[in-house]
């Protein structure tokens, strides 16, 4: 009841809420509101309800109160203390406030209708006794308001125009209105509006369960890139514009439905394609030596920063005798439809030259350690003056200029679309994907990323979109993989329409 119920949660969520609001372009109030700000007013209103014959002190045990509440098909049973006099109720309530009774000995209940079809109207509890120090009021209070009693009045006192609740609170709305009427708050006033919770496949949005993920160490914290918090999505590289577009597409409804995670990824990819600078990075380096390139020489080639944004300009990338390519872009015994590098085959280096693999160098264990290739000086910029065509284009780096990095790659945190879909006796944590995080070391990046700032976005050509992690250092850049290049949602939509 009240913010006493959230004594351990608010200190965690308040700073996150401020950060998350600013991420989406919102302005968060400098004032933090607490239900405890209104304890005196709520108490005075409770006294008013007692005087008006609309509230009474019940001395039944909690078990008796629950047992006498009735069911959806059976009315409740009135408390034997329901018709206490106003004077007796006022005295008992005052003594409850003073701390004279044990926890559970008495409660204050609204006197409404024990036969109502809406169970929330069956004399709901307004106050309970709790001898715990409060994080803001200390030991001043020994009674604390329940949620339904504090909710509407707190909203009205704060000038809230629309109180937004998830759909399960729709049955509480008549009680919300009843309490406002009972204390004399005139219309126009706060209006409670309910909507269905947002549900996304492979994702949990339950605060209670997300707390467990953090406290039990399943994730590194609230800003873990696998978390559905805005702080986590920011660290992953999801942009405010993409999130807003996703929410606008999903809309607000009163019916429960589950949204495909790929739809969120679609909007993330769409936004990053327009805004991310293009760079080259090699996740699993394999050295290439251009044997006919002059030793000791280097040149700086021009590359476009973002073909979707002409204002993004260009950058210079170094080319030298020793390069890195991704190991996955070479195959010694390549099939016919493998259009990347192989012995005797020619490929194009992005922004660079045509190269041909002439020799494969291996160590004593048979592991390929480097490739010896030759380049065609006439193909600078990626075109051949004689008109010959190649089918493969590779990204690459100058070995001399490449900087060291580490990459975090992510998969869904949960194995199934519904994380709560577990066998009897299991917990939702049994559904956690053990390979949701992969750490790749030994990664090489082009030198333009030397001064990359935390949370900045890049597309590693042919690999996907990445965000600079705030844990990066001057010696080691850390990239979080935001999303791959392939738009599975767009493909799914196109397939359904065809």
Buried (B, 14 or more C-beta within 10 A) or exposed (E): BBBBBBBEEBEBBEEBBBBBBEBEEEEEEEEEBBBBBBBEEBBEBBBBBBEEEBBBBBBBEEEBBEEBBBEEEEBBBBBEBBEBEEEEBBEBBEBBBEBEBEEBEBBBBBBBBBEBEBBBBBBBBBBBBBEEEBBBBEEEBBBBBBBBBBBBBBBBBBEBEEBEBEBEBBEBBBBBBBBBEBBEBEEEBBBBBBBBEBBBBBBBEEEEBBBBBBEEEBBBEBBBBBBBBBBBBBBBBBBBBBBBBBBEEBEEEEEEEEBBBBBBBBBBBBBBBEBBBBBBBBBBBBBBBBEEBEEEEEEEBEBBBBEEBEEBEEBEBBBBBBBBBBEEBBBEEBEEEBBBBBBEBBBBBBBBBBBBBEEBEEEEEEEBEBBBBBBBEEBBEBEBEEEEEBEBBBBBBBBEBBBEBBBBBBBBBBBBBBBEEBEEEEEBBEBBBEEBBEEBEEBBBBBBBEEBEEBBBBBBBBBBBBBBBEEBEEEEBBBBBBBEBEBBBBEBBEEEEE
